[in-house]
Amino acid sequence: MKKLIALFATTAVASGSAMGAIALSGAASISYDDNGSSASVTKYDADLTIVGTAGTTTYTTSMDIDGGTDGSASTTINNTDVNVTAATLATTIGPVTISADMYDENDAATVSSTGGLITDSGDNRSISISLDAPIGDATIGLDDSGDVTVTGTFSGVTVSHTMQDGTDTTSGSASIAGMDITLTNDAGATEWTLGTTVAGTAVTLGSDKAVTATFGVTGNTVVVSHTAERAAVTSATSSTKHTTAQKNAYTTVAVSRDLTSGATLSATYNTFDDSLTLKAAVAF
């Protein structure tokens, strides 16, 4: 493992002096949420992604460049603040692909007491190595934590199995008779989704009792989503992953329309807090 990491580092240094191509992409949006009976909030978000490529080596970095945090209840904006959100360096050496995640999310993570996400402790940076082994259509992957992943597609069914210490994970997906099916078993806990299209309406049903229906034409859509009540999880386990606060069931209705100017306008109504959010966004 150490020799492979050293080889990867040497490749990265050599390619840095002759970066062949730079690609930029990003998105920006502004939204107004009346927040129902609470005080209204205006939110801003602007993101930029830079991808540099030299041969088979690619460096990708993403940044939040609006000076604030999208989703924050605060309207105070620090215009000098640019936050890195991802940094990845990947290269291919023959049948071996090596990828390094160089950004530690925990350094700047925001923990929400009600949103249901609490990040793991420790350093999230990692190096993963995958090998296209000659075993049919399967691919074997190995990361620096010792987890081994085998993925492949057989007779139209895509299967992935990750071998870990006591917490193996198996997932599968397939399209059968017009239905898209996914199934995941994580350390004994099973989750699934079923998706299909009926009379032009795309419907998705999940094992968590969530239902989503999307209808309309390209550039002018309506999405109705129902999220079931969420029970409180007071301690993280191998199956629940994160602690969560209890949350009542709610339904959202989102109407979105693409404009000839290139921007997208959307309006979302949320029954949880009886709020209406208006948003304008553009991507490039």
C-alpha positions as CSV (number, residue, x, y, z in Angstrom):
1,M,0.0,0.0,0.0
2,K,2.8,2.5,0.9
3,K,4.6,1.8,-2.3
4,L,1.4,2.5,-4.3
5,I,0.8,5.7,-2.4
6,A,4.4,6.8,-3.1
7,L,4.0,6.0,-6.8
8,F,0.8,8.0,-6.9
9,A,2.4,11.0,-5.2
10,T,5.3,10.9,-7.8
11,T,2.8,10.8,-10.6
12,A,0.9,13.8,-9.2
13,V,4.0,15.9,-8.9
14,A,5.1,15.1,-12.4
15,S,1.7,16.0,-13.9
16,G,1.4,19.2,-12.0
17,S,4.0,21.0,-14.1
18,A,2.2,20.3,-17.4
19,M,-1.5,20.5,-16.8
20,G,-3.1,19.8,-20.2
21,A,-6.6,21.2,-19.8
22,I,-8.7,23.3,-17.3
23,A,-12.5,23.1,-17.2
24,L,-14.7,25.4,-15.2
25,S,-18.3,24.8,-14.2
26,G,-20.6,26.2,-11.5
27,A,-24.0,27.3,-10.4
28,A,-25.6,30.2,-8.6
29,S,-29.0,30.8,-7.0
30,I,-30.9,33.1,-4.8
31,S,-34.1,32.1,-2.9
32,Y,-36.7,33.8,-0.8
33,D,-38.5,31.7,1.9
34,D,-41.5,33.3,3.7
35,N,-41.0,30.6,6.4
36,G,-44.7,30.5,7.1
37,S,-45.5,32.2,10.4
38,S,-41.7,32.7,11.1
39,A,-39.5,35.5,9.9
40,S,-38.7,35.3,6.2
41,V,-35.2,34.4,5.0
42,T,-33.2,35.2,1.8
43,K,-30.5,32.7,1.0
44,Y,-27.6,32.9,-1.5
45,D,-25.5,30.2,-3.0
46,A,-22.7,30.2,-5.6
47,D,-20.5,27.3,-6.3
48,L,-17.5,26.7,-8.6
49,T,-15.8,23.5,-9.8
50,I,-12.4,23.4,-11.4
51,V,-11.1,20.3,-13.2
52,G,-7.6,20.0,-14.4
53,T,-6.5,17.1,-16.7
54,A,-3.1,15.9,-17.8
55,G,-3.0,12.5,-19.5
56,T,-4.8,10.0,-17.2
57,T,-4.5,12.3,-14.2
58,T,-7.3,14.5,-13.1
59,Y,-7.5,17.0,-10.2
60,T,-10.9,18.3,-9.2
61,T,-11.7,21.0,-6.6
62,S,-15.1,22.5,-5.7
63,M,-15.7,25.7,-3.7
64,D,-18.5,27.6,-2.2
65,I,-17.7,31.1,-3.3
66,D,-20.7,33.2,-2.2
67,G,-19.2,34.0,1.2
68,G,-22.0,32.4,3.1
69,T,-23.6,29.0,3.7
70,D,-26.6,28.0,1.7
71,G,-29.3,26.8,4.1
72,S,-28.2,28.9,7.0
73,A,-30.8,30.9,8.8
74,S,-28.4,33.8,9.0
75,T,-28.6,36.6,6.3
76,T,-25.1,37.9,7.3
77,I,-22.7,37.4,4.4
78,N,-18.9,37.5,4.7
79,N,-17.8,38.4,1.2
80,T,-14.1,37.5,1.9
81,D,-15.0,33.9,2.7
82,V,-14.4,31.2,0.1
83,N,-14.9,27.6,1.3
84,V,-13.4,24.5,-0.3
85,T,-16.0,21.7,-0.4
86,A,-14.0,19.0,-2.2
87,A,-10.6,18.2,-3.5
88,T,-9.8,15.0,-5.4
89,L,-6.7,13.8,-7.3
90,A,-7.1,10.6,-9.4
91,T,-4.9,8.8,-11.9
92,T,-4.8,5.5,-13.9
93,I,-1.8,3.3,-14.1
94,G,-2.5,0.4,-16.4
95,P,-5.4,-1.6,-14.8
96,V,-5.0,0.3,-11.5
97,T,-7.0,3.4,-10.6
98,I,-5.8,5.4,-7.6
99,S,-8.0,8.3,-6.2
100,A,-7.1,10.5,-3.2
101,D,-9.7,12.5,-1.3
102,M,-7.6,15.4,0.0
103,Y,-10.4,17.4,1.7
104,D,-11.3,16.7,5.3
105,E,-15.0,17.5,5.6
106,N,-14.8,17.6,9.4
107,D,-12.6,20.7,9.4
108,A,-15.5,22.9,8.3
109,A,-18.5,20.8,8.9
110,T,-21.7,22.3,10.2
111,V,-23.6,20.0,12.6
112,S,-27.4,20.4,12.6
113,S,-29.3,19.5,15.7
114,T,-32.5,18.9,13.8
115,G,-31.4,18.1,10.2
116,G,-30.4,14.5,11.1
117,L,-26.7,14.7,10.1
118,I,-23.8,14.5,12.5
119,T,-20.5,13.8,10.8
120,D,-18.1,11.1,12.0
121,S,-15.1,12.2,14.1
122,G,-11.6,12.0,12.8
123,D,-9.9,12.8,9.4
124,N,-12.1,12.0,6.4
125,R,-9.2,12.2,3.9
126,S,-8.4,8.9,2.2
127,I,-6.8,7.1,-0.7
128,S,-8.6,4.3,-2.6
129,I,-7.2,1.9,-5.1
130,S,-9.3,-0.1,-7.6
131,L,-8.2,-2.9,-9.9
132,D,-10.0,-4.0,-13.1
133,A,-9.5,-7.7,-12.4
134,P,-10.1,-10.3,-15.1
135,I,-13.1,-11.8,-13.5
136,G,-15.8,-11.3,-16.1
137,D,-17.6,-7.9,-15.7
138,A,-16.6,-7.4,-12.1
139,T,-14.3,-4.8,-10.6
140,I,-12.4,-5.2,-7.4
141,G,-11.6,-2.1,-5.2
142,L,-9.5,-1.7,-2.1
143,D,-9.2,1.5,0.0
144,D,-6.8,2.5,2.7
145,S,-9.2,1.4,5.5
146,G,-8.9,-2.2,4.3
147,D,-12.4,-2.4,2.9
148,V,-12.7,-4.5,-0.3
149,T,-15.5,-3.8,-2.8
150,V,-16.6,-6.0,-5.7
151,T,-19.0,-4.5,-8.3
152,G,-20.4,-5.8,-11.5
153,T,-23.4,-6.1,-13.8
154,F,-24.7,-9.5,-14.5
155,S,-27.7,-10.3,-16.8
156,G,-28.9,-6.6,-16.4
157,V,-28.5,-6.6,-12.6
158,T,-25.9,-4.3,-11.0
159,V,-24.5,-5.7,-7.8
160,S,-22.0,-4.2,-5.3
161,H,-20.7,-5.9,-2.2
162,T,-18.3,-4.2,0.3
163,M,-16.5,-6.4,2.8
164,Q,-15.8,-4.7,6.1
165,D,-15.1,-5.8,9.6
166,G,-18.5,-7.1,10.8
167,T,-20.5,-4.6,8.7
168,D,-20.7,-6.0,5.1
169,T,-22.8,-4.0,2.7
170,T,-24.6,-5.4,-0.4
171,S,-26.6,-3.4,-2.9
172,G,-28.3,-4.2,-6.2
173,S,-30.2,-2.4,-8.9
174,A,-32.1,-3.5,-12.0
175,S,-34.8,-2.4,-14.5
176,I,-37.4,-5.1,-14.9
177,A,-40.6,-4.7,-16.9
178,G,-40.5,-0.9,-16.7
179,M,-39.7,-0.8,-13.0
180,D,-36.4,0.5,-11.6
181,I,-35.5,-1.4,-8.4
182,T,-32.8,-0.8,-5.9
183,L,-32.0,-2.8,-2.8
184,T,-29.4,-2.3,-0.1
185,N,-28.5,-4.4,2.9
186,D,-26.2,-2.6,5.3
187,A,-25.1,-4.7,8.3
188,G,-28.5,-6.5,8.4
189,A,-30.6,-3.4,7.8
190,T,-32.4,-3.4,4.4
191,E,-33.7,-0.5,2.4
192,W,-35.3,-0.5,-1.1
193,T,-36.9,1.8,-3.7
194,L,-39.3,1.1,-6.6
195,G,-39.7,3.5,-9.5
196,T,-41.9,3.4,-12.5
197,T,-43.7,5.8,-15.0
198,V,-47.4,5.7,-15.4
199,A,-49.2,7.9,-17.9
200,G,-46.2,10.3,-18.0
201,T,-45.9,10.5,-14.3
202,A,-42.7,9.1,-12.7
203,V,-43.5,7.6,-9.3
204,T,-40.9,6.4,-6.7
205,L,-41.7,4.5,-3.5
206,G,-39.2,3.9,-0.8
207,S,-39.0,1.4,2.2
208,D,-39.1,4.5,4.5
209,K,-42.7,5.1,3.2
210,A,-41.6,8.1,1.2
211,V,-43.4,8.7,-2.1
212,T,-42.4,11.1,-5.0
213,A,-44.3,11.8,-8.1
214,T,-42.9,13.9,-11.0
215,F,-44.9,15.0,-14.0
216,G,-44.8,17.6,-16.7
217,V,-42.6,18.2,-19.7
218,T,-38.9,19.0,-20.0
219,G,-38.2,22.4,-18.6
220,N,-41.6,22.7,-16.9
221,T,-42.2,20.1,-14.1
222,V,-44.1,19.6,-10.9
223,V,-42.8,17.3,-8.2
224,V,-44.9,16.2,-5.3
225,S,-43.1,14.4,-2.4
226,H,-44.3,13.0,0.8
227,T,-41.9,12.2,3.6
228,A,-43.1,9.9,6.4
229,E,-42.6,10.6,10.1
230,R,-39.1,10.1,11.3
231,A,-38.5,8.6,14.6
232,A,-35.7,9.9,16.9
233,V,-32.4,8.0,16.9
234,T,-30.5,8.8,20.0
235,S,-27.3,7.0,19.3
236,A,-25.5,6.1,16.0
237,T,-25.2,2.4,15.1
238,S,-23.8,0.4,12.2
239,S,-27.2,0.5,10.5
240,T,-28.5,4.0,11.5
241,K,-25.1,5.8,10.9
242,H,-26.2,9.1,12.4
243,T,-28.3,10.4,15.3
244,T,-31.5,12.1,14.3
245,A,-34.2,14.2,15.9
246,Q,-37.9,13.2,15.6
247,K,-39.7,14.9,12.7
248,N,-43.3,14.8,11.7
249,A,-44.5,13.7,8.3
250,Y,-44.7,16.5,5.6
251,T,-45.4,17.0,1.9
252,T,-43.7,19.4,-0.6
253,V,-45.0,20.6,-3.9
254,A,-42.3,22.0,-6.2
255,V,-43.0,23.8,-9.6
256,S,-40.0,24.4,-11.8
257,R,-39.7,26.2,-15.1
258,D,-36.7,26.8,-17.4
259,L,-36.4,30.3,-18.9
260,T,-35.0,31.2,-22.3
261,S,-32.4,33.3,-20.5
262,G,-30.9,30.1,-19.2
263,A,-32.1,30.5,-15.6
264,T,-34.5,28.3,-13.8
265,L,-37.4,29.6,-11.6
266,S,-39.0,27.4,-9.0
267,A,-41.6,27.6,-6.2
268,T,-41.8,25.1,-3.4
269,Y,-44.5,24.8,-0.8
270,N,-43.8,22.8,2.4
271,T,-46.6,21.6,4.6
272,F,-44.2,21.1,7.6
273,D,-44.0,24.8,8.3
274,D,-46.6,26.1,5.8
275,S,-43.8,27.9,3.9
276,L,-43.3,29.0,0.3
277,T,-39.9,29.3,-1.2
278,L,-39.2,31.1,-4.4
279,K,-35.8,30.4,-6.1
280,A,-33.9,31.6,-9.2
281,A,-30.9,29.6,-10.2
282,V,-28.4,29.3,-13.1
283,A,-25.8,26.7,-14.0
284,F,-22.9,26.9,-16.4
